[in-house]
Amino acid sequence: MRKDFEDIDFFRDEEPVADPYTYFEALRGKCPVHRESHHDVMMVSGYDEAVQIFNDAETFSSCLSVTGPFPGFPVPLEGDDVSELIERYRDQLPFSDQLPTLDRPVHTDHRGLLMRLITPRRLKENEAAMWHLADAQLDAYLVGGEGDYISGFAGPFTLRVITDLLGVPEEDREEFVEGLEHRPQDDPGVGSTEKAMEHTPLEYLYERFAAYAEDRRRTPRDDVITGLATATFPDGSTPDVADVARVATNLFAAGQETTVRLLSNALKIMAEDHEFQQLLRTERDRIPNFIEETLRTESPIKGDFRLSRVPSSVGGVDIPAGTTVMVLNGAANRDPRHFEDPGTFDAGRANARHHLAFGRGPHTCPGAPLARAEARVAIERILDRTTDIRISERVHGPADARAYRYLPTYILRGLTHLNLEFTLAEESAR
């Protein structure tokens, strides 16, 4: 990384894609709340400062949470309270109809609909199905003794889990999976450093879930989609079909993408450290905290944006109204004021679960329990069905000179490919 971190454009340069943590450390060393010069974004790298902003939805709007300064707000944000401007122009922003960009009270209502999908009972039913879904995908992935873990297992497995959770009809599930998993693994999607953002890039899912909702309202069934289609807002009003479709789409698209990154990060760690891998094989109760430490050290989301409605102060730094703020989950998770020796991976870390990988406050990721369950099941089953997992030196190079490629995006942190080799356990392990 170049000597002066101020010269680095976090949103456009390649260096922080390969290694964002050196940049984060330099940023925090300057100040946990610091305005970068390239796009005039206030970068928040401190843990306490991040928590303050995440918890203060009255001061900080989520309208730009996904895209930040690109394309930015459509009109100048002037004055000491830009709340009225936010509401007037909200619909012109990318992803403006998606849950992460909504503010109260609309966010509260739509999140309530989503929680109808991921009740404790439904999650328990879905987890029971995960074991079979994991084995079915491993049947295909393990057969050759090597392969790309992301395209061969993590991507299709997480898609199948989501289709099961949402209650997509059995006859349509393969079409869903095939249609979505064929996107190139190195397509950065949200937060690309290379291409412009579409206004509504999820039209395919919208159309499918809208059709399901309309059908279930005409002819209710005993399934999850009927429950969502017939749910009401807290005031008793019935959501538009479009609202129902957006809620389902948000869970399908956002939950799948981040969980793929979590799984690949975890398998990379296991495959790089044979001794630790063997420890997990013999002491499975270590897996949950291993997942939390993976989320802490390699958060699938690098950061989340907010727009300040009114003047405020965070970490002793004044933030004027109309300021675009990027809360850097990945940096906050390595703040030495909260995590001792933060750059070291410690699977036994006592406060690993304090990480902000799933955010905090009103916008805490509602799918966090689902992601944790998927990761635990996936890790358990690949350990059951192998005796050794290794990084492919043919693809990634020798241990002292590994070559990994990361998604070229300022939002997501994840590998484009993870090629593994494995020694299979006897068939009776299943």
C-alpha positions as CSV (number, residue, x, y, z in Angstrom):
1,M,0.0,0.0,0.0
2,R,1.2,3.5,-0.8
3,K,3.0,5.4,2.0
4,D,0.4,8.1,2.4
5,F,-3.0,6.5,3.0
6,E,-4.7,9.9,2.2
7,D,-3.7,9.3,-1.5
8,I,-5.7,6.1,-1.6
9,D,-9.2,6.3,-3.0
10,F,-11.0,3.6,-1.0
11,F,-13.9,3.5,-3.4
12,R,-12.0,3.2,-6.6
13,D,-8.4,1.9,-6.1
14,E,-7.4,-1.7,-6.2
15,E,-5.2,-1.7,-3.1
16,P,-7.9,-1.6,-0.5
17,V,-9.8,-4.4,-2.4
18,A,-6.9,-6.8,-1.8
19,D,-6.1,-5.5,1.7
20,P,-8.6,-3.1,3.3
21,Y,-7.1,-3.6,6.8
22,T,-3.9,-1.7,6.3
23,Y,-6.0,1.3,5.1
24,F,-8.5,0.9,8.0
25,E,-5.6,0.9,10.5
26,A,-4.1,4.0,9.0
27,L,-7.5,5.7,9.0
28,R,-8.2,4.9,12.6
29,G,-4.7,6.0,13.5
30,K,-5.5,9.4,12.0
31,C,-8.9,9.6,13.8
32,P,-11.7,7.1,14.3
33,V,-14.0,9.6,12.5
34,H,-12.2,11.1,9.5
35,R,-13.3,12.8,6.3
36,E,-11.6,11.2,3.2
37,S,-10.8,13.7,0.5
38,H,-11.7,11.8,-2.7
39,H,-15.5,11.7,-2.3
40,D,-16.1,13.8,0.8
41,V,-17.2,10.8,2.9
42,M,-16.9,10.8,6.6
43,M,-15.2,7.4,7.4
44,V,-15.9,5.9,10.8
45,S,-13.4,3.2,11.8
46,G,-13.8,3.2,15.6
47,Y,-16.0,0.6,17.4
48,D,-17.8,2.9,19.9
49,E,-18.3,5.5,17.2
50,A,-19.8,3.0,14.8
51,V,-22.2,1.7,17.5
52,Q,-23.3,5.3,18.2
53,I,-24.2,5.9,14.6
54,F,-25.9,2.5,14.1
55,N,-28.1,3.1,17.2
56,D,-29.1,6.7,16.2
57,A,-31.6,6.3,13.4
58,E,-33.1,9.7,14.2
59,T,-30.0,11.6,13.4
60,F,-28.6,9.3,10.6
61,S,-30.8,8.3,7.7
62,S,-30.3,4.9,5.9
63,C,-31.4,6.3,2.5
64,L,-27.9,5.9,1.1
65,S,-27.0,2.8,3.1
66,V,-26.1,0.6,0.1
67,T,-24.6,3.1,-2.4
68,G,-23.2,6.0,-0.4
69,P,-21.6,8.7,-2.7
70,F,-22.5,6.8,-5.9
71,P,-24.4,8.4,-7.5
72,G,-24.9,10.5,-4.4
73,F,-27.9,12.6,-3.6
74,P,-29.7,14.1,-6.6
75,V,-29.8,17.7,-5.2
76,P,-27.5,19.8,-2.9
77,L,-28.1,19.1,0.8
78,E,-28.2,22.5,2.4
79,G,-29.4,23.7,5.8
80,D,-29.3,22.4,9.3
81,D,-32.0,19.8,8.8
82,V,-32.2,17.9,5.5
83,S,-34.9,15.5,6.6
84,E,-37.5,17.0,4.2
85,L,-35.2,16.8,1.3
86,I,-34.5,13.1,2.0
87,E,-38.2,12.3,1.9
88,R,-38.8,14.4,-1.2
89,Y,-36.0,12.7,-3.2
90,R,-35.8,9.3,-1.6
91,D,-37.4,7.4,-4.5
92,Q,-34.8,8.7,-6.9
93,L,-32.0,6.8,-5.1
94,P,-30.8,3.3,-6.0
95,F,-32.3,0.5,-3.9
96,S,-34.8,3.0,-2.5
97,D,-37.5,0.3,-2.1
98,Q,-35.2,-2.1,-0.3
99,L,-35.3,-2.7,3.5
100,P,-31.7,-1.5,4.2
101,T,-32.4,2.0,2.8
102,L,-35.7,2.5,4.6
103,D,-36.2,4.7,7.6
104,R,-38.8,4.7,10.4
105,P,-41.8,4.3,10.3
106,V,-41.7,2.5,6.9
107,H,-38.7,0.5,7.9
108,T,-40.4,-0.7,11.1
109,D,-43.4,-1.9,9.2
110,H,-41.5,-3.7,6.5
111,R,-39.1,-5.3,8.9
112,G,-42.1,-6.6,10.8
113,L,-43.2,-8.3,7.6
114,L,-39.8,-9.9,7.2
115,M,-39.8,-11.2,10.7
116,R,-43.0,-13.2,9.8
117,L,-40.6,-15.2,7.5
118,I,-37.9,-15.9,10.1
119,T,-39.7,-16.8,13.3
120,P,-37.9,-19.1,15.7
121,R,-40.2,-21.9,14.6
122,R,-39.6,-21.4,10.9
123,L,-35.8,-21.1,11.5
124,K,-35.9,-24.4,13.4
125,E,-37.7,-26.1,10.5
126,N,-35.3,-24.6,8.0
127,E,-32.3,-25.7,10.0
128,A,-33.6,-29.3,9.9
129,A,-33.7,-29.1,6.1
130,M,-30.2,-27.6,6.0
131,W,-28.5,-30.9,6.8
132,H,-30.1,-32.6,3.9
133,L,-29.4,-29.7,1.6
134,A,-25.8,-29.6,2.6
135,D,-25.3,-33.3,2.0
136,A,-27.0,-33.1,-1.4
137,Q,-24.7,-30.3,-2.5
138,L,-21.6,-32.1,-1.0
139,D,-22.5,-35.2,-3.0
140,A,-21.8,-33.2,-6.2
141,Y,-19.0,-31.1,-4.9
142,L,-16.8,-33.7,-3.2
143,V,-17.0,-36.3,-6.0
144,G,-13.9,-35.0,-7.9
145,G,-11.6,-34.6,-4.8
146,E,-11.1,-30.9,-5.5
147,G,-13.0,-27.8,-6.8
148,D,-14.0,-24.2,-6.2
149,Y,-15.8,-24.1,-2.9
150,I,-17.8,-21.0,-3.8
151,S,-19.4,-22.1,-7.0
152,G,-19.4,-25.8,-6.1
153,F,-20.9,-25.6,-2.7
154,A,-21.4,-22.3,-0.9
155,G,-23.3,-20.5,-3.6
156,P,-25.8,-23.2,-4.5
157,F,-26.2,-24.4,-0.9
158,T,-27.1,-21.0,0.4
159,L,-29.5,-20.4,-2.5
160,R,-31.3,-23.7,-1.7
161,V,-31.5,-22.8,2.0
162,I,-33.2,-19.5,1.2
163,T,-35.6,-21.1,-1.3
164,D,-36.6,-23.5,1.4
165,L,-37.0,-20.8,4.1
166,L,-39.1,-18.6,1.8
167,G,-41.2,-21.6,0.8
168,V,-40.6,-21.3,-3.0
169,P,-42.6,-24.2,-4.5
170,E,-40.6,-27.3,-5.1
171,E,-41.3,-27.3,-8.8
172,D,-39.7,-23.8,-9.1
173,R,-36.6,-24.2,-6.9
174,E,-34.1,-25.5,-9.4
175,E,-35.1,-22.6,-11.8
176,F,-34.4,-20.1,-9.0
177,V,-31.1,-21.7,-8.2
178,E,-29.9,-22.0,-11.8
179,G,-31.0,-18.5,-12.7
180,L,-29.1,-16.9,-9.9
181,E,-26.0,-19.1,-9.4
182,H,-25.0,-18.5,-13.0
183,R,-23.9,-15.0,-12.3
184,P,-20.1,-14.9,-12.6
185,Q,-18.4,-15.4,-9.2
186,D,-16.2,-12.3,-9.8
187,D,-19.2,-10.1,-10.6
188,P,-18.9,-7.6,-7.7
189,G,-22.6,-6.6,-7.7
190,V,-23.4,-4.1,-5.0
191,G,-20.7,-1.4,-4.4
192,S,-18.7,-2.2,-7.5
193,T,-15.5,-0.2,-7.9
194,E,-15.7,-0.8,-11.6
195,K,-19.3,0.0,-12.9
196,A,-22.3,2.2,-12.2
197,M,-25.2,1.1,-10.0
198,E,-28.5,0.1,-11.5
199,H,-31.6,1.7,-10.0
200,T,-33.4,-1.6,-9.5
201,P,-31.1,-4.6,-10.1
202,L,-33.5,-7.2,-8.6
203,E,-36.3,-7.1,-11.1
204,Y,-36.3,-10.9,-11.7
205,L,-36.9,-11.7,-8.1
206,Y,-39.5,-8.9,-7.7
207,E,-41.5,-10.4,-10.5
208,R,-41.4,-13.9,-9.2
209,F,-42.3,-13.1,-5.6
210,A,-45.0,-10.6,-6.7
211,A,-46.6,-13.4,-8.8
212,Y,-46.5,-15.8,-5.8
213,A,-48.0,-13.2,-3.5
214,E,-50.9,-12.5,-5.9
215,D,-51.6,-16.2,-6.3
216,R,-51.6,-16.8,-2.5
217,R,-54.0,-14.0,-1.9
218,R,-56.4,-15.5,-4.5
219,T,-55.8,-19.1,-3.4
220,P,-54.2,-19.4,0.1
221,R,-52.1,-22.5,0.9
222,D,-50.5,-23.8,4.0
223,D,-47.1,-22.4,3.2
224,V,-44.7,-19.6,4.1
225,I,-45.5,-17.4,1.1
226,T,-49.2,-17.4,2.0
227,G,-48.3,-16.3,5.5
228,L,-46.3,-13.4,4.1
229,A,-48.8,-12.5,1.5
230,T,-51.7,-12.3,4.0
231,A,-49.8,-10.6,6.8
232,T,-50.8,-7.1,7.8
233,F,-48.9,-4.0,9.0
234,P,-49.2,-3.1,12.8
235,D,-52.1,-0.7,12.0
236,G,-54.1,-3.5,10.4
237,S,-53.6,-2.3,6.8
238,T,-52.7,-4.8,4.0
239,P,-49.3,-4.3,2.3
240,D,-49.2,-3.8,-1.4
241,V,-48.1,-6.9,-3.3
242,A,-45.0,-4.9,-4.3
243,D,-44.1,-4.5,-0.6
244,V,-44.4,-8.2,0.0
245,A,-42.2,-9.0,-3.1
246,R,-39.6,-6.5,-1.9
247,V,-39.3,-8.0,1.6
248,A,-38.9,-11.5,0.1
249,T,-36.4,-10.3,-2.4
250,N,-34.3,-8.5,0.2
251,L,-33.9,-11.7,2.3
252,F,-33.2,-13.8,-0.8
253,A,-30.6,-11.5,-2.4
254,A,-28.9,-10.0,0.6
255,G,-28.8,-13.0,2.9
256,Q,-27.5,-15.4,0.3
257,E,-24.6,-13.1,-0.8
258,T,-23.2,-12.4,2.6
259,T,-23.4,-16.0,3.8
260,V,-21.4,-17.2,0.8
261,R,-18.6,-14.8,1.9
262,L,-18.8,-16.0,5.5
263,L,-18.6,-19.7,4.4
264,S,-15.7,-19.1,2.0
265,N,-13.8,-17.1,4.6
266,A,-14.2,-19.8,7.2
267,L,-13.1,-22.6,4.8
268,K,-10.0,-20.6,3.8
269,I,-9.0,-20.3,7.5
270,M,-9.6,-24.0,8.1
271,A,-7.7,-25.1,4.9
272,E,-4.7,-22.9,5.7
273,D,-4.3,-24.2,9.2
274,H,-4.2,-28.0,9.4
275,E,-3.6,-28.1,13.1
276,F,-6.7,-25.9,13.8
277,Q,-8.7,-27.9,11.3
278,Q,-8.0,-31.1,13.2
279,L,-8.9,-29.4,16.5
280,L,-12.3,-28.5,15.0
281,R,-12.8,-32.1,13.9
282,T,-12.3,-33.4,17.4
283,E,-13.9,-30.5,19.4
284,R,-17.0,-29.5,17.5
285,D,-18.2,-27.2,20.3
286,R,-15.6,-24.8,19.1
287,I,-17.3,-24.2,15.8
288,P,-19.8,-21.5,16.9
289,N,-17.1,-19.2,18.3
290,F,-14.9,-19.9,15.3
291,I,-17.8,-18.6,13.2
292,E,-18.0,-15.4,15.3
293,E,-14.2,-14.8,15.1
294,T,-14.4,-15.3,11.3
295,L,-17.1,-12.7,11.1
296,R,-15.0,-10.4,13.3
297,T,-11.8,-10.7,11.3
298,E,-13.3,-10.9,7.8
299,S,-16.7,-9.2,8.0
300,P,-18.6,-10.0,4.7
301,I,-19.7,-6.3,4.7
302,K,-16.9,-3.8,4.8
303,G,-19.2,-0.9,5.6
304,D,-22.6,0.7,5.6
305,F,-23.6,4.2,4.7
306,R,-25.7,6.8,6.6
307,L,-26.7,10.4,5.7
308,S,-26.8,12.9,8.6
309,R,-30.1,14.7,8.8
310,V,-29.0,17.3,11.3
311,P,-25.6,18.4,12.8
312,S,-24.1,16.0,15.3
313,S,-20.9,15.0,17.0
314,V,-19.4,11.6,17.0
315,G,-16.1,10.8,18.7
316,G,-15.6,14.5,19.3
317,V,-15.8,15.2,15.6
318,D,-18.5,17.5,14.3
319,I,-20.6,16.1,11.5
320,P,-22.7,18.7,9.6
321,A,-26.2,18.0,8.2
322,G,-26.1,16.4,4.8
323,T,-22.8,14.5,5.3
324,T,-22.4,11.0,3.8
325,V,-21.0,8.8,6.5
326,M,-19.5,5.3,6.0
327,V,-19.6,3.1,9.1
328,L,-16.8,0.6,8.5
329,N,-17.9,-2.6,10.1
330,G,-14.6,-4.3,9.0
331,A,-12.5,-1.6,10.7
332,A,-14.6,-1.4,13.9
333,N,-14.2,-5.1,14.3
334,R,-10.4,-4.6,14.5
335,D,-10.5,-1.6,16.9
336,P,-7.8,-2.3,19.6
337,R,-9.8,-0.3,22.1
338,H,-12.4,-3.1,22.0
339,F,-10.6,-6.2,20.8
340,E,-7.2,-7.1,22.2
341,D,-4.6,-7.8,19.5
342,P,-7.3,-7.4,16.9
343,G,-5.2,-8.5,13.9
344,T,-4.7,-11.9,15.3
345,F,-7.3,-14.6,14.6
346,D,-8.2,-16.2,17.9
347,A,-11.0,-18.8,17.6
348,G,-11.3,-18.8,21.4
349,R,-11.7,-15.0,21.7
350,A,-14.1,-14.4,24.6
351,N,-15.7,-11.3,23.1
352,A,-15.7,-12.4,19.4
353,R,-19.5,-12.1,19.3
354,H,-19.3,-8.4,20.0
355,H,-18.4,-7.9,16.3
356,L,-20.5,-5.6,14.1
357,A,-20.5,-7.8,11.0
358,F,-24.3,-7.9,11.3
359,G,-24.6,-4.2,12.2
360,R,-26.3,-2.9,15.3
361,G,-29.5,-1.0,16.2
362,P,-32.7,-0.9,14.2
363,H,-31.0,-2.2,11.0
364,T,-29.3,-5.2,12.7
365,C,-29.3,-8.0,10.1
366,P,-32.5,-9.9,10.7
367,G,-31.0,-12.9,9.0
368,A,-28.1,-13.3,11.4
369,P,-29.4,-16.4,13.1
370,L,-30.0,-18.0,9.6
371,A,-26.4,-17.2,8.5
372,R,-24.9,-18.7,11.7
373,A,-27.0,-21.8,11.3
374,E,-26.0,-22.2,7.7
375,A,-22.3,-21.8,8.6
376,R,-22.4,-24.3,11.4
377,V,-24.2,-26.9,9.3
378,A,-21.9,-26.5,6.3
379,I,-18.8,-26.7,8.4
380,E,-20.0,-29.7,10.4
381,R,-20.9,-31.7,7.3
382,I,-17.7,-31.0,5.3
383,L,-15.7,-32.0,8.3
384,D,-17.8,-35.2,8.7
385,R,-17.3,-36.2,5.1
386,T,-13.6,-35.4,4.7
387,T,-10.4,-36.2,6.7
388,D,-8.4,-33.3,5.3
389,I,-9.1,-30.1,3.5
390,R,-6.3,-28.2,1.7
391,I,-5.8,-25.1,-0.4
392,S,-5.2,-25.9,-4.0
393,E,-1.6,-25.0,-4.7
394,R,-2.2,-25.4,-8.4
395,V,-4.7,-22.6,-8.3
396,H,-3.6,-20.4,-5.4
397,G,0.1,-21.1,-5.3
398,P,2.3,-22.5,-2.5
399,A,1.8,-21.7,1.2
400,D,4.4,-19.0,1.3
401,A,3.1,-17.3,-1.9
402,R,-0.7,-17.6,-1.9
403,A,-2.7,-15.7,-4.5
404,Y,-6.3,-14.9,-3.8
405,R,-8.6,-12.5,-5.7
406,Y,-11.3,-10.5,-3.9
407,L,-14.5,-9.0,-5.2
408,P,-13.8,-5.5,-6.6
409,T,-16.3,-3.7,-4.4
410,Y,-16.2,-1.2,-1.5
411,I,-19.2,-2.9,0.2
412,L,-18.5,-6.7,0.2
413,R,-15.4,-8.5,1.4
414,G,-15.1,-11.9,-0.2
415,L,-13.1,-14.2,-2.4
416,T,-14.1,-14.6,-6.0
417,H,-12.9,-18.3,-5.9
418,L,-11.6,-20.7,-3.3
419,N,-10.2,-23.8,-4.8
420,L,-9.8,-26.7,-2.3
421,E,-8.5,-30.2,-2.4
422,F,-9.8,-32.8,0.1
423,T,-9.4,-36.4,1.3
424,L,-12.7,-38.1,1.6
425,A,-13.8,-39.9,4.7
426,E,-15.3,-43.4,4.3
427,E,-18.9,-43.4,3.0
428,S,-20.1,-44.5,6.5
429,A,-19.3,-40.9,7.7
430,R,-22.6,-39.9,6.2
